[in-house]
Amino acid sequence: MLKSKKEMLEDAKFVKEINGYWFVWYGGHGVHIYDERGEEVEFYNVGPFNEEGTTLEKVKDSCLPAYKYFILGIDDEEINS
């Protein structure tokens, strides 16, 4: 479902834009990735599930590796080899 930028950012605890993709965290464990049209293109989880949520620092650290993996199709093992 397409979301406006206002809807996308409403209630967000963290937002990062990388090359036209928006990484949005509303809390909990999940990070949503939206394209420039507002369509959710991916969703991934951060942190251990035996904790109530994850930390802002872990979410921030997850964005670039997630961009490489989900958007570019490259994982860190391929980058380092």
Residue, then its C-alpha position, 0 to 999 in steps of 0.5 A: m500500500l502506498k503511503s504519503k510521506k506524512e503517513m510514512l513518518e507519522d509516529a516514527k521514532f527513527v527515519k533514515e533516507i538512503n538513495g531514495y529509500w526510507f528506513v522507518w522504525y516505529g519501535g519494537h523490532g521491525v524496520h520498514i523500507y519504503d521507496e520514494r513513492g511510499e510503497e513498502v518494499e521490505f521489512y526486517n527485524v533487529g535485535p533479539f526477540n527475548e527483549e521487548g524491543t531493540t535499541l535506536e543504536k541497533v536500528k541505526d547500525s542496521c540501515l546500511p547493511a540492510y540497504k546493501y542486502f535488500i536493495l542492492g542484493i549484496d551481503d557482507e560476505e560477498i563484499n568482504s571476499 
